[in-house]
Amino acid sequence: MRIGIGFDSHRLEPGCRLVIGGVEIPHDKGLIGHSDADVLVHAICDAILGAAGLPDIGHHFPPDDQQYKNISSLVLLQQVCKMIKQQGLQVAQIDSIVIAETPKLSPFMNQMKTCIGGVLGLDPSAIGIKATTTEGLGFTGRGEGIAAQAIALLVKSEY
């Protein structure tokens, strides 16, 4: 078994899409990034890459590479899964937390688990997604951005 941890954060700006966990969420602001800026999927990618002993997401999908401009982070997650499969590994479980004052994410959690589970080949019950606020503290508390942390458990591949 191998365990990895990932973290990501992005700035919120009016006029941008808000995508978290592969789900577009209605909100007056969205996250800015080279891809779709999905902080949750980025944190999951880094957790998986870390568990496999591979370099981080920015190494594999550089922000100055135009082929990744506005790409769905779920596509990046698919690529990460291919990388670890080549090492004889597969994801067994994910646990994560999204840190944001708004919007409320609970109505979207099951859809996020389904999207992420579909890419990882996991039952949604093997994916933990929680949301919290920072009670007004820091950049997330001021509504300037959203952050996410994730932990991935990898096991030897069964195929």
For each residue, the residues with C-beta under 8 A, 3 or more apart:
1: 92 153 154 155
2: 51 52 53 89 153 154 155
3: 51 151 152 153 154
4: 46 47 48 49 50 51 52 151 152 154
5: 46 47 50 149 150 151 152
6: 42 43 44 45 46 47 48 49 50 57 149 150 151 152
7: 43 46 147 148 149 150
8: 39 40 42 43 46 57 147 148
9: 39 139 140 145 146 147 148
10: 31 32 33 37 39 145 146
11: 31 32 144 145
12: 16 18 29 30 31 32 143 144 145 146
13: 16 29 30 31 32
14: 28 29
15: 30
16: 12 13 29 30 31 32 37
17: 24 30 31 36
18: 12 24 25 26 27 29 30 31 103
19: 22 23 24 25 30 31 36 37 38 72 73
20: 23 25 31 38 39 40 98 105 108 112 146 148
21: 38 40 41 98 108 109 111 112 113 115 116 129
22: 19 38 41 72 73 74 112 115 116 119
23: 19 20 108 111 112 115
24: 17 18 19
25: 18 19 20 103 105 108
26: 18 103
27: 18 30 102 103
28: 14
29: 12 13 14 16 18 143
30: 12 13 15 16 17 18 19 27 37
31: 10 11 12 13 16 17 18 19 20 36 37 38 39 145 146
32: 10 11 12 13 16 37
33: 10 36 37 63
34: 37 63 64 68 69 70
35: 38 42 61 68 69 70 71 72 73 76
36: 17 19 31 33 70 71 72 73
37: 10 16 19 30 31 32 33 34 42 73
38: 19 20 21 22 31 35 41 42 72 73 74
39: 8 9 10 20 31 42 43 98 146 147 148
40: 8 20 21 43 44 96 98 112 116 129 148 150
41: 21 22 38 44 45 73 74 76 77 116
42: 6 8 35 37 38 39 45 46 57 73 76 148
43: 6 7 8 39 40 46 47 96 148 149 150
44: 6 40 41 47 48 77 94 96 116 150 152
45: 6 41 42 48 49 57 73 76 77 80
46: 4 5 6 7 8 42 43 49 50 56 57 150
47: 4 5 6 43 44 50 51 94 96 150 151 152
48: 4 6 44 45 51 52 80 81 84 91 152 154
49: 4 6 45 46 52 54 55 56 57 60 80 83 84
50: 4 5 6 46 47 53 54 56 152
51: 2 3 4 47 48 84 89 152 153 154
52: 2 4 48 49 83 84 87 89 154
53: 2 50
54: 49 50 60 83 84
55: 49 59 60
56: 46 49 50 59 60
57: 6 8 42 45 46 49 60 61 76 80
58: 61 62 63
59: 55 56 62
60: 49 54 55 56 57 76 79 80 83
61: 35 57 58 65 68 71 76 79
62: 58 59 65 68
63: 33 34 58 68
64: 34
65: 61 62 68
66: 69
67: 71
68: 34 35 61 62 63 65 71 76
69: 34 35 66
70: 34 35 36
71: 35 36 61 67 68 75 76
72: 19 22 35 36 38 75 76
73: 19 22 35 36 37 38 41 42 45 76 77
74: 22 38 41 77 78 115 116 119
75: 71 72 78 79
76: 35 41 42 45 57 60 61 68 71 72 73 79 80
77: 41 44 45 73 74 80 81 116 119 120
78: 74 75 81 82 119
79: 60 61 75 76 82 83
80: 45 48 49 57 60 76 77 83 84
81: 48 77 78 84 85 90 91 119 120 121
82: 78 79 85 86
83: 49 52 54 60 79 80 86 87
84: 48 49 51 52 54 80 81 87 89 90 91 154
85: 81 82 88 89 90 157
86: 82 83
87: 52 83 84
88: 85 156 157
89: 2 51 52 84 85 154 155 156 157
90: 81 84 85 121 154 155 156 157 158 159
91: 48 81 84 94 120 121 122 152 153 154
92: 1 122 126 153 154 155
93: 122 126 127 128 152 153
94: 44 47 91 116 120 122 126 127 128 150 151 152 153
95: 127 128 150 151
96: 40 43 44 47 127 128 129 130 148 149 150 151
97: 129 130 131 132 148 149 150
98: 20 21 39 40 105 129 130 131 132 146 147 148
99: 131 132 133 134 140 146 147 148 149
100: 103 105 131 133 140 146 147
101: 133 134 136 140 141 142 143
102: 27 143
103: 18 25 26 27 100
104: 107 131
105: 20 25 98 100 108 109 112 129 131
106: 109 131
107: 104
108: 20 21 23 25 105 111 112
109: 21 105 106 112 113 129 131
110: 113 114 124
111: 21 23 108 114 115
112: 20 21 22 23 40 105 108 109 115 116 129
113: 21 109 110 116 117 124 127 129
114: 110 111 117 118 124
115: 21 22 23 74 111 112 118 119
116: 21 22 40 41 44 74 77 94 112 113 119 120 122 127 129
117: 113 114 120 121 122 123 124 126 127
118: 114 115 121
119: 22 74 77 78 81 115 116
120: 77 81 91 94 116 117 127
121: 81 90 91 117 118
122: 91 92 93 94 116 117 126 127
123: 117 126
124: 110 113 114 117 127
125:
126: 92 93 94 117 122 123
127: 93 94 95 96 113 116 117 120 122 124
128: 93 94 95 96
129: 21 40 96 97 98 105 109 112 113 116
130: 96 97 98
131: 97 98 99 100 104 105 106 109
132: 97 98 99
133: 99 100 101 136 140 141
134: 99 101 137 138 140 141
135: 141
136: 101 133 141 142
137: 134 140 141
138: 134 141 142
139: 9 142 144 145
140: 9 99 100 101 133 134 137 143 144 145 146 147
141: 101 133 134 135 136 137 138
142: 101 136 138 139
143: 12 29 101 102 140
144: 11 12 139 140
145: 9 10 11 12 31 139 140
146: 9 10 12 20 31 39 98 99 100 140
147: 7 8 9 39 98 99 100 140
148: 7 8 9 20 39 40 42 43 96 97 98 99
149: 5 6 7 43 96 97 99
150: 5 6 7 40 43 44 46 47 94 95 96 97
151: 3 4 5 6 47 94 95 96
152: 3 4 5 6 44 47 48 50 51 91 93 94
153: 1 2 3 51 91 92 93 94
154: 1 2 3 4 48 51 52 84 89 90 91 92
155: 1 2 89 90 92
156: 88 89 90
157: 85 88 89 90
158: 90
159: 90
